[in-house]
Amino acid sequence: MPRHLKRGMDASAIKAADAKVRETVEAILADIEARKDAAVADLSKKFDNWAPANFRLNDSEIERAIAQVPKRDLEDIKFAQSQVRYFAQKQKETMHDLEVETMPGVVLGHRHIPVNSIGCYVPGGRYPMVASAHMSIVTARVAGVQRIIACAPPFKGGPHPAIVAAMHFGGADEIYVLGGVQAVAAMALGTDAIKPVDMIVGPGNAYVAEAKRQLFGRIGIDLLAGPTETLIIADDSVDGEICATDLLGQAEHGPTSPAVLLTNSEKLARDTMKEVERLLAILPTADAAAAAWKDYGEVIVCESYDEMAREADRIASEHVQVMTRDPDYFLNNMTNYGSLFLGARTNVAYGDKVIGTNHTLPTKKAARYTGGLWVGKFLKTCTYQKVLTDEASAMIGEYCSRLCILEGFSGHAEQANIRVRRYGGRNIAYAQAAE
C-alpha cells in the first residue's frame, strides 16, 4: 500500500479557496456582460493598473514591440513555433474525412471542420508565458481557424515584447494587451470593441480557469487548465538532485502548483526531500516554489512499478515525468495523464517550451476523461448522410417507422411513412406500422 512521507494541504481548505474564486468570477462576468467596455477598462485598471485608450495593438505598435526583442530571442521563438507547427501538422494528417456506403444506396460520412473563431489567452502575471502563444495560436492556424485573437496581460506597464512577437509570428489576427478574467470574458461575450469568438483556449490561473468553466456552453473551451501540476515517477536509477530539480522546476509556477514524487525507493524519497530544501535556499523563484511545496507537495513510497502506475492513475496529474529503468512500462500501463515525459533525458520544461507537443493540458484530475490541447480540439467532426435510391429510402423508412412508434413518436414515424409511400409504392401509415 502506498505510504505518504509528505502530504499537501487538506482537501477542505482547497475546496474553500475554490469557492471564493467561483464567487469572484461570477461577479466579474456579470459586470462585463452588463457594462461591456466600461467594465473591462475598470477591471483592467483595478487588477493590472492598465487603462489604455485602446487595448488592441495596431500594426505600428506590434512592429515597435517586435523591434525590442533581441535577435536570438526571435530566432528561438521561431524555432519553438516550427516544432509546434510540425507536430500539429502531423497530428492533423491522422484525421481523415470519411464517406462510406453502409448498404446499397445509403451513404454516411463525416468532415473535420475548423472552428470559425477563437480567443487565445496567454498568461503573463507572474511570468510572461511566451510559449503559450505557440501552443494555442500556431495550433489553431494549422487547424484552419479563420479568425484568431489573442490576449495577454500587461507586463511592467505595457505589452510584453516577446509575447507580442510570438502572437504575431504565430498568426494572430488581433492582439490585445488585456489580462485575467476580463480578457477571457471580453473575448467570449464580446464588447463594443471586441467581436466575440466561438471558443476560448489557453492556460491560466485559478480565476481564468474558473471563468472558462462558467462560460462553457455559451462558448467552447479547450479544457479547464488551472495551476500547473507535476508528478515524478522514479526508482533508484536516478538521484535526489534530479528529482528535486524537476519538482521545483514546476512548483515555481505558483503557490498552488502540486508537485508529487512517487517512488519505490524510500532512500530516494528522503534524499529528494533533503535536496528540495537545499535547492530552495538558492532558487531565485523560491518564494513561489517553497509555498507550493509546503502546501501542495507530496512524497509517496510504493512497493512496485504496478503500484506506482495505479497510484499515478489515481492522481491523474497534468505532467508525469518518468525516470525509471523501464519508462515504457508506464507508457504501456498508465491511462490517466496529461502528457508523459519518458526517461531522465527529457523533462517537463522541454514540453512546456520547445519540443513540439502542446503544453495546455488537463489539471485537477481531468486527465481521467480528456487529453490536452491539440489540433483536433479546433476541428468539429460533423456527420452527414445521403440516401441515393428509392429502394434504400423505403427500406430504411420501414425500420424507422416501427422504431418511432415503439417510442411513441407519431410525427417522427410519419416522416418515414411518407417516404415509404412515395418511394416504395406502398400505402403504409404509422398506425399500420404499429401493428
C-alpha positions in Angstrom: 0.0 0.0 0.0 1.4 3.5 -0.9 2.9 5.4 2.1 2.9 9.1 2.4 6.2 10.6 3.7 4.8 14.1 3.0 1.2 15.3 2.4 -0.2 18.5 0.9 -2.9 20.9 2.1 -6.1 19.4 3.5 -8.8 19.0 0.8 -11.3 21.0 2.7 -9.0 24.1 2.7 -8.6 23.7 -1.1 -12.4 23.5 -1.5 -12.9 26.7 0.5 -10.4 28.5 -1.7 -12.2 27.3 -4.8 -15.5 28.6 -3.6 -14.0 32.1 -3.1 -12.6 32.0 -6.7 -16.0 31.0 -8.0 -17.9 33.9 -6.3 -15.3 36.4 -7.5 -15.5 35.3 -11.1 -19.3 35.2 -11.1 -19.4 38.9 -10.1 -16.8 39.9 -12.8 -18.6 38.1 -15.6 -21.9 39.7 -14.6 -20.3 43.2 -14.6 -18.7 42.7 -18.0 -21.9 41.3 -19.5 -23.8 44.4 -18.3 -21.3 47.2 -18.8 -19.1 45.7 -21.5 -16.1 48.0 -22.4 -16.6 50.2 -19.4 -16.3 47.2 -17.1 -13.3 45.8 -18.9 -11.5 49.1 -18.6 -12.3 49.4 -14.9 -11.3 45.9 -14.1 -8.0 46.2 -16.0 -7.2 49.4 -14.1 -8.1 47.7 -10.8 -6.2 44.5 -11.3 -3.3 45.4 -13.7 -3.1 49.2 -13.3 -3.6 49.3 -17.1 -6.1 51.6 -18.8 -5.1 52.5 -22.4 -7.3 54.2 -24.8 -7.4 51.0 -26.9 -6.5 47.5 -25.6 -5.9 46.3 -29.2 -2.4 46.9 -30.6 -2.2 48.4 -34.1 0.4 47.4 -36.7 2.9 50.1 -35.7 2.6 49.1 -32.0 3.2 45.5 -32.9 6.3 46.5 -35.0 7.7 48.6 -32.2 7.2 45.7 -29.7 8.9 43.2 -32.0 11.8 45.6 -32.6 12.6 45.5 -28.8 13.1 41.7 -28.9 16.8 40.6 -29.3 17.6 38.7 -32.5 18.5 35.5 -30.6 15.1 35.5 -28.8 13.2 36.0 -32.0 15.1 33.1 -33.6 14.3 30.9 -30.5 10.6 31.8 -30.7 10.5 30.9 -34.4 12.4 27.6 -33.7 9.9 26.7 -31.0 7.0 27.6 -33.2 8.4 25.4 -36.0 8.4 22.4 -33.7 4.8 23.0 -32.6 3.7 23.6 -36.1 5.3 20.5 -37.5 3.8 18.2 -34.8 0.4 19.8 -35.2 0.6 19.3 -38.9 1.5 15.6 -38.4 -1.4 15.2 -36.0 -3.8 16.8 -38.5 -2.7 14.3 -41.1 -4.0 11.5 -39.0 -7.5 13.0 -39.2 -9.2 11.9 -42.4 -12.7 12.8 -43.7 -14.8 9.7 -44.1 -17.5 8.6 -46.6 -18.8 5.1 -46.7 -21.7 3.3 -48.3 -23.0 1.3 -45.4 -25.6 -0.6 -47.5 -26.7 -0.2 -51.1 -27.9 3.4 -51.6 -27.1 4.6 -48.1 -24.0 6.9 -47.7 -22.7 8.1 -44.3 -19.7 10.4 -43.7 -18.0 12.9 -41.6 -15.9 16.0 -42.2 -13.5 17.8 -39.9 -14.5 21.5 -40.0 -12.4 24.2 -38.3 -14.0 26.4 -35.6 -14.6 29.8 -37.2 -13.1 32.0 -34.5 -11.1 31.5 -31.3 -9.7 33.6 -28.5 -6.3 32.6 -27.1 -5.3 33.6 -23.6 -1.6 33.9 -22.9 -0.8 34.2 -19.1 1.7 36.8 -18.1 1.1 37.8 -14.5 3.9 36.2 -12.5 5.8 35.1 -15.6 5.4 36.1 -19.3 4.3 32.8 -20.8 5.6 33.3 -24.3 5.3 29.6 -25.1 1.5 29.7 -24.6 1.2 31.8 -27.7 2.8 29.0 -29.7 0.6 26.3 -28.3 -2.7 27.9 -29.0 -2.2 30.3 -32.0 0.1 28.1 -34.1 -2.0 25.0 -33.5 -5.2 26.8 -34.4 -3.7 28.2 -37.5 -2.7 24.7 -38.6 -6.2 23.5 -38.0 -7.5 26.2 -40.3 -9.3 28.6 -37.9 -10.3 31.7 -39.8 -10.1 34.4 -37.0 -7.6 34.1 -34.2 -7.5 36.8 -31.5 -5.1 36.8 -28.6 -4.9 38.5 -25.2 -2.0 38.7 -22.7 -1.9 41.0 -19.6 0.4 44.0 -19.4 3.9 43.3 -18.1 5.7 46.1 -16.3 3.4 48.7 -17.6 2.9 47.7 -21.2 2.8 44.9 -23.8 5.5 42.2 -23.3 7.6 42.4 -26.5 8.4 38.7 -26.7 4.7 37.7 -26.2 3.6 40.2 -28.9 6.3 38.7 -31.2 5.1 35.2 -30.5 1.5 36.1 -31.1 2.3 37.9 -34.4 4.6 35.2 -35.8 2.2 32.5 -34.6 -0.5 34.0 -36.8 -2.8 36.1 -34.5 -5.2 38.4 -36.4 -5.9 40.7 -33.4 -3.6 41.2 -30.4 -4.9 42.8 -27.2 -3.0 43.8 -24.1 -5.6 42.6 -21.6 -5.4 40.1 -18.8 -7.3 37.9 -16.3 -11.0 37.2 -16.2 -11.7 40.4 -18.0 -9.8 39.3 -21.0 -11.5 35.9 -21.2 -14.9 37.4 -20.7 -14.4 40.1 -23.3 -13.3 37.5 -25.9 -16.2 35.2 -25.0 -19.0 37.6 -24.5 -17.9 40.4 -26.8 -17.9 44.1 -26.2 -18.4 47.1 -28.4 -14.7 47.0 -29.2 -14.2 43.2 -29.4 -16.2 40.9 -31.6 -17.0 37.6 -29.6 -15.4 34.3 -30.5 -16.7 30.8 -30.7 -14.1 29.2 -28.5 -11.6 30.2 -25.7 -8.3 28.3 -25.3 -5.1 28.7 -23.2 -4.0 28.1 -19.7 -4.2 30.5 -16.8 -4.5 30.9 -13.0 -7.4 29.6 -10.9 -9.6 32.7 -11.9 -9.0 32.2 -15.6 -9.8 28.5 -15.4 -13.0 29.3 -13.4 -14.0 31.9 -15.9 -13.7 29.3 -18.7 -15.7 26.9 -16.7 -18.6 29.3 -16.1 -18.6 30.5 -19.7 -18.5 26.9 -21.2 -21.8 26.3 -23.1 -22.1 29.9 -24.3 -18.7 29.3 -26.0 -16.5 26.3 -26.4 -13.3 25.8 -24.4 -10.2 23.6 -24.9 -10.2 22.3 -21.3 -10.0 23.5 -17.7 -6.3 24.2 -17.4 -5.6 25.5 -14.0 -2.4 25.7 -11.9 0.4 23.5 -13.2 0.7 20.0 -11.7 3.7 17.7 -11.9 4.2 14.1 -10.9 7.5 12.4 -10.9 7.7 8.6 -11.0 11.2 7.5 -10.2 13.2 4.5 -9.0 16.8 4.3 -7.7 18.2 4.6 -11.2 18.2 8.4 -10.6 19.2 10.5 -7.6 17.5 13.0 -5.4 19.0 16.1 -7.0 17.4 15.5 -10.4 14.1 14.6 -8.8 14.1 17.7 -6.6 15.1 19.9 -9.6 12.2 18.6 -11.7 9.7 19.0 -8.8 10.8 22.6 -8.1 11.1 23.4 -11.8 7.3 23.1 -12.0 6.4 24.3 -8.4 7.8 27.7 -9.3 4.8 28.3 -11.5 2.9 29.5 -8.4 2.0 28.7 -4.8 -0.9 26.4 -5.7 1.0 24.1 -8.1 1.1 20.5 -6.9 4.4 18.7 -7.1 4.4 15.0 -6.2 7.1 12.3 -6.1 6.1 8.7 -6.5 8.9 6.2 -5.9 9.6 2.6 -4.9 12.7 3.7 -3.1 12.4 5.2 0.4 16.1 6.3 0.2 15.4 8.2 -3.0 12.3 9.8 -1.4 14.2 11.1 1.6 17.2 12.2 -0.5 14.8 14.1 -2.7 13.2 15.9 0.3 16.7 17.0 1.5 17.6 18.2 -2.0 14.4 20.2 -2.2 15.3 22.1 1.0 18.9 22.7 -0.3 17.7 24.0 -3.7 15.0 26.2 -2.1 17.8 28.1 -0.4 19.4 29.1 -3.8 16.5 29.0 -6.3 15.6 32.6 -7.5 11.9 31.7 -7.6 11.9 30.0 -4.2 9.1 32.3 -2.9 6.5 30.6 -5.2 8.2 27.1 -5.2 8.5 26.9 -1.4 4.8 27.8 -0.9 3.8 25.2 -3.5 6.0 22.5 -1.9 4.8 23.3 1.6 1.0 23.3 0.8 0.8 21.0 -2.3 3.9 18.9 -2.3 3.7 15.1 -1.7 6.1 12.2 -1.4 4.6 8.7 -1.8 6.5 5.4 -1.5 5.2 2.4 -3.3 6.2 -1.3 -3.4 6.4 -1.9 -7.1 6.0 -0.5 -10.7 2.5 -1.8 -10.7 1.5 0.0 -7.6 3.2 3.2 -8.8 1.2 3.0 -12.1 -2.1 2.5 -10.2 -1.3 5.4 -7.8 -0.3 7.6 -10.7 -3.6 6.9 -12.5 -5.4 7.8 -9.2 -3.6 11.1 -9.1 -4.2 11.8 -12.8 -1.6 14.5 -13.0 -1.1 17.1 -15.8 2.6 16.3 -16.3 4.1 12.9 -15.5 7.9 12.7 -15.5 9.0 9.0 -15.6 12.6 8.4 -14.6 12.9 4.6 -14.1 14.9 1.7 -15.6 11.9 0.9 -17.8 9.9 4.1 -18.5 7.9 2.4 -21.3 6.3 0.2 -18.6 4.3 3.4 -17.6 3.6 4.3 -21.2 2.1 0.9 -21.7 0.2 0.7 -18.4 -0.9 4.2 -17.4 -4.2 5.6 -18.6 -4.7 8.9 -16.7 -2.2 11.7 -17.5 -2.0 14.9 -19.5 1.4 14.2 -21.0 4.2 11.7 -20.3 7.9 12.6 -20.2 9.8 9.4 -20.5 13.3 9.0 -19.3 15.7 11.2 -17.4 16.9 12.8 -20.7 13.6 14.6 -21.1 11.7 16.8 -18.7 8.5 18.9 -18.4 10.3 22.1 -19.3 11.0 20.7 -22.8 7.3 20.1 -23.3 6.4 23.5 -21.8 8.6 25.5 -24.1 10.0 23.9 -27.3 9.9 20.2 -28.0 6.7 20.4 -30.1 3.9 18.8 -28.0 1.3 21.1 -26.6 1.7 22.3 -23.0 -2.0 23.2 -22.4 -3.0 20.1 -20.5 -5.8 18.8 -18.2 -5.5 19.5 -14.4 -7.5 18.6 -11.3 -7.9 15.0 -12.4 -9.4 15.9 -15.8 -6.9 13.6 -17.3 -9.3 10.8 -16.4 -11.6 11.9 -19.3 -9.7 14.2 -21.7 -6.3 14.8 -23.2 -4.7 18.2 -23.8 -5.0 20.9 -26.4 -4.1 19.6 -29.9 -5.0 20.4 -33.5 -8.1 18.2 -33.2 -9.6 20.5 -30.5 -10.1 23.2 -33.1 -11.8 20.8 -35.5 -15.5 19.8 -35.3 -16.2 16.3 -36.6 -19.5 16.7 -38.3 -21.5 13.9 -39.8 -23.7 13.8 -42.9 -25.9 11.2 -44.6 -27.3 10.7 -48.1 -29.9 8.2 -49.3 -29.4 7.7 -53.0 -32.1 5.3 -54.2 -35.9 4.9 -53.8 -35.4 1.3 -52.6 -33.0 2.3 -49.9 -35.2 5.1 -48.6 -38.3 2.8 -48.5 -36.4 0.0 -46.7 -34.8 2.3 -44.1 -38.2 4.0 -43.7 -40.0 0.8 -42.7 -37.5 0.1 -39.9 -37.6 3.8 -38.9 -41.4 3.9 -38.7 -41.6 0.9 -36.4 -38.9 2.2 -34.1 -40.5 5.6 -33.9 -43.9 4.0 -32.9 -42.0 1.9 -30.3 -41.0 5.2 -28.6 -44.4 6.9 -29.2 -43.2 9.4 -31.8 -46.0 9.6 -34.3 -44.7 12.6 -36.1 -41.3 11.0 -36.5 -42.9 7.9 -37.8 -44.8 9.9 -40.5 -41.5 11.3 -41.7 -40.6 7.8 -42.5 -44.0 6.7 -43.7 -44.4 9.4 -46.4 -41.1 8.2 -47.9 -42.2 4.6 -47.8 -45.4 5.5 -49.7 -43.7 7.7 -52.2 -40.5 5.7 -52.9 -41.6 2.2 -52.0 -45.0 2.1 -53.7 -46.7 1.0 -50.5 -49.7 2.7 -48.8 -48.4 2.5 -45.3 -49.5 4.6 -42.3 -47.9 4.9 -39.0 -50.9 3.2 -37.4 -50.3 0.1 -39.6 -46.6 0.2 -38.7 -47.5 0.0 -35.1 -49.3 -3.4 -35.7 
